Amino acid sequence: MSVIYMVRHGQASFGKENYDQLSEKGRKQCGILAEYLIRTGLSFDAVYAGDMARQKDTAREMSATYRAHDRSLPELRVMPEFNEYSSRDIIMAHIRDVAQEDPGMKTDMERLYVDKRAFQRVFEKIMARWISGEADKPGVIRWRDFCERVQSGLRKVMAENGRKKKILICTSGGPISAVVQMALDLSDEKALRIAWHIANTSVTTFVYDDDRVELTGFNHTAHLELLNDYEWITYR
């Protein structure tokens, strides 16, 4: 069976004007992961990423580290099917409704992009509303459509590569959780909650054979844990 390694991008730039760029720590996380994989002797037959800067740059940073060790990765193939949903669009579409439903969220909303804990509390409440499908907003992707897009991309990767291959996909927490949902037949709510726990540069693995996809490992961060400093394990 072939193995798919889905890697969440390195730490992005939370609180900055442009979130969609790796922080300095994020770039280092990518190099640390690549060095760890090199030590295990792992190579890949194909490398993919979504079309977002943080996803492509994660693949590029890993590739640069492989080259520095006289190893090479296949040419990066960009597939927008592995893009993350726009949490900003979802938040802006639902934030007024949530504020009316729960006035106690006002303080958190004022500190939305400067306080990670405030962001998470607001984020969880809004995302639960979004994923329910009971309050769809014009111009905002629906969770079920997002999952279908990701799963369609995965099927394309499977068809392109066939059996007995090792495939790297650099993406984000949402797409990873959508594939976990596909493999385990999880509810929408459980799939969404999984995404909140996926660490930057963590590795989630799947095997596939024809149309069957099975989860074999989730959210591995051994490359960061070996540093003995949990400041390296980040979630934004």
Steps between C-alpha positions, in 0.01 A plus 500: 500500500608859444560737792389863511675731746289809565703775668343808649688816405755658733395773740341784305478869594211526746421860591687641201341678205571198282441172685583297187877500539728285710650656810870456563415225747274344236786481250723339760227248587493393134875448496488305826233270355698445181817416694305252711354332192844482339636324809223242467598442138166620365476620141195587292378411154284812470460830686183711503383817673198722500519837326544704819838659572546329836427159346730541199777649713480206741571265209777729371670525839492122534638460148783744575600297804499179298727666243734619775545134593566399138153356471226618270123511499283482187382825346219662696153465352250763611136398546250760628278213616725490809450867588367582844155652540506872572438524872499878467213492250307259720557709812400826332185339357381365834647730766202735529258211542719343767533833682123535510458144624771529767577859618759353738734450203548877455837523678639203310384650171681825573825305547440256217828543310733587786409237761528134394270376775233759420528406134457130581186557709336710230629270227355187657158655547482637146638185340243284679232726355654479152544125495139438605385623160203669663620854431671493159613839374522612135855489367633290790595141424297237681679236707360214292616670177843559651531132592389391154766725343777359719391141449481558124861621510605195696339268248691678222827445688416133547418458130818679388733296717351153527639239735823457697577872514589746777329834457549826691217754517571833674169653598301628802296369791165520322594279203674252728190469717284459188710201392490357854121532482504315169715219640314456829148605397486760776221748561552857379536629855765243595693565180505874568615452859787284380629792293545713813758258638719460192840654572718691256720261295331198658477190283179304442525183292261299288528191283288441195424222258264578211217704661567399860671750731605406854650712777829358636636788707374835626666830593850366558741762639797283600737727306403792726470299821862391465601863553376474861342844473124510457518858378571341161158332494262765364148504359473822294 
